[in-house]
């Protein structure tokens, strides 16, 4: 088997200097030259989890620095990492689905497998966010709330922010039933690009479009919203997909500010 992807980036997000970001693919080549799956869940051992996190970070030249990760619970809770003395261990216990920081050299990340990872960056004030926007988080407006938190905490202006929507399940594949769709009532118009009807009586929901719209509603400029064009469900060889596989691995998406 040949590896087609070793690291995934959100188009154009790398135009910013003083910032590193990436998402992990499904497979990597280990030291014995074998193809192995990234295991960030740590089903086999938590040692392996840390080893794989470090290993992935090394593919983007970040040495021995696993990301700061929160305890994701499909909520709209936001954690702001302001205190440099907080450890990875402490942060990993915080229940939240978005993490924001102005601290340099501290990678902040989130795990997904179909849910949309959203990165926000303020190039003027040098503040970054990593957001887990699944169906629940999207429904609760987590992108919108993260923008408000950046505004409140750091004085960020929404029109200065750049958003990157990473690897997630596309509107091509994310099928939902009527009950699920009804939970979005009054939040989005039930029409393309947000929702498409299927012949089987179900619907296709485009979480990318919904989150992009939330960003626009919160004051982001449409041209500052960048998105990955890839669908996790469509690419079993490259990415994990919860919808496709049930019990599966996770994609890590992180952002790290560098000093400027
Ligand atoms: Zn798809």
Boltz pocket constraint, residues with backbone or C-beta under 6 A from the ligand:
constraints:
  - pocket:
      binder: B
      contacts: [[A, 169], [A, 170], [A, 171], [A, 172], [A, 173], [A, 231], [A, 232], [A, 233], [A, 234]]
      max_distance: 6.0
